[in-house]
Every structure is written in C-alpha cells, then in structure tokens.
Amino acid sequence: MNLDEIDKKILRLLQADAKMSVKDLGERVNLSTTPVFQRVKRLEKLGVIEGYSAIVNPDKIGPRTLVFMEVNLKIHRQSELEEFESTIEKMDEVLACYHITGKYDYLLKISISDMSEYRQFIMDKFSKIKNVDSLTSSITLKQVKKEKDVLIS
C-alpha cells in the first residue's frame, strides 16, 4: 500500500489526537477540509485506520499495575498455538499478547490492581491452560515512555 507523506502526517496527527477536527488536520497538512476528509475516509476504508479509542489515564481510575509475562509452551503444533491464543484472547486482564522469537514463545501484557489480583489470575485462569510449560513475570515499576501501536515513518 502506498501512503504519501500527507497520509503519513495525517496518521501521526491522529495517533497523537484522534479527536482532531478535519479543519485542524487540514491546517497542519496544508490542505482544505474536503481533501483531508476524503483521505481520512480512504484510510479508514482501506483498513489503515481500524478505529479510534480513548487513552485512559490509569492514575485517575484507581491503582493498576502492569505485568509482563513471558510464557513457554510444551507443544508447538499449530493447533496448540491457536488454542493458547484463543484462550488468552478471552482473558480481560491480558491487554496484549505477542507470539515472539527468542527464549520465550509468548509475551503477555497484563493489567492488575495488586499482587493479590495477580495471584488470583494465575490460580483461577492461567494455571488452567494445559499446554504451558513455564512462565516468568516482570512487574513494572514505572512507565517511562507511552506506547503507540504503529510507528509511522
């Protein structure tokens, strides 16, 4: 898919502020509102823009802790990988799951209120997954940089 520099700039601006008006986008990319509106609609139709969401400040809704869990599976057949992924997708605590290369098979990003909730998550949900061989958890101390889903270069 060919995105020109204006498309990329629009995407970067919307990543920073999804509520930015078409008028403001146009001013930032030096186009009138009609071509900017058409570009945004085209990017949505092509699936480049999948949707819009609110970025929630976790400090304002109550204490949350992020845990990064590295998981190894016992069996690596496609059916077992798909079953693991399907199970993980149903777990609300899991914000993201990545199938990765290296020492571990999967990296999970988990949101919990405290260590007691994490223990319950492990005991009540995660321990019931039969194909897990091992896991390692890393508890975040501080978020240094906020993430974006995609780097638009």
N, C-alpha and C positions, 0 to 999 in steps of 0.2 A: 504494500500500500504506500502510495506516495503522499507524504504530507509536506506541504511547503512551509516556509518559515513563519508565515502568518498563522497557519493552522497550529503549528507548534507553540507559538506565542499565546494563542487563544487557550490552548490546553494548559500551559503553565499558569496563566492567569486564573483559569477556572479551578485548577488544583489549589491555588492559594486562597481563592474566594469563590466558591460555587454559586453564591448569590449575586455576583457582579452582574449588573444590568448589561443588556446588549449595547446600550448607549455608551456606558463606561468602557466596555470591551472595545467598541469602535474607536473611541478616543485614544485608547492605549495602543491600538494596532494601526491607527491612521486610516480607518475605513468608515464609511457611513453605516448606519444600523442595519439596513437591508442586506448587504453582502455579509456582514458579521452574523446576522440571524441565519442566513442560508448556510454559511459554513458550519455553525454550531449544529443545525439540524442535520446536515450531511454527516458530520462526525458522529452524531447520535445514531443515525440510520445505518451507518457502516459498522456500528458497534465499537468504535474507538472510545466514545463516551458511553459507558454502560449504565450510568445513573449518577445521582447526586446524593450526598449524605451530609449530615451534621457532624462536626468534630466536637465531641463532648469532653469537657474538662473534668477528668476523673476526680480532682480535688473537690469539686463542687457537688458531687453526688455521693460522697462518702469514700472512706479509705478503700483503695484497691491495690493489690499487689500483682505484678506480672511475674509469671514463672515461665522460663524457657525449659522445655523438657525434650531431651534427646532420647529417642527410642530405637532399639534394635528389635527386629522380628526374628523368630526362629526359622520360619519358612518364607521363601521369597518368590513363590509362584504367583502368577498374575491374580489368580482367584483370591489368594490370601491377602495380597496387597489391596485389592479392591474391597474386600471385606473389612480390613482395618480402616481404610479411608472412609467407607460408608458409615462405620461405627463412630468415628471421630467427628464426622460432619453433623451428627445428631447431638453432640455434647455442647451445650450452650457456653460452658466455661472456656472452651477452646476457641480463641479468636482467629487463629490461623494455624494451618498445618502445611508443612513443606516436605515433599519427598526429596531427599538430598543425597549427595555423594559424600564419601569420606568414611569416617569411623562409625557413624550412625546412619540409620535408614530414614528417620523422620525427625523433624524439628517442629515442636508444637509451641505456640504462644498461648498461655493460659492466664485468665484473669480471675483472681480470687479476692475475698475480703480479708482473709487472715490465714494463718497456717492451719488452724482447726478446719476451716472450709477446704483447704487443700488436702488435708488428710482424709476428709470425708469423700472428696472427689476421687482420690486414689482408691480408697476402700470400697466405695459404693459403685463406682463406674469403671475406672480404668483397670482395676485388678480383674474385672470380669472378661477382659479381652484375652482370649486364649493364646493367641499367636505372639504375644510379647515375650521377648527373651530377657531384655534388661532396659532400664531407663535411668537417666541421670537428670537431676533437676538443678537449675540455676535460678536463684531468686534475685530479682532486680533490686538494686539499692536506689537508683536514680536514673531517670531518662535524660540523656544528655542532648539528644537530637530527635526531633519529631520526624516520623516517617511519612513518606509519600508512597503510594502504590507503584508509581512508574516514574522514572526519571526521563523527562522529555529533553532530549539533546538536539 
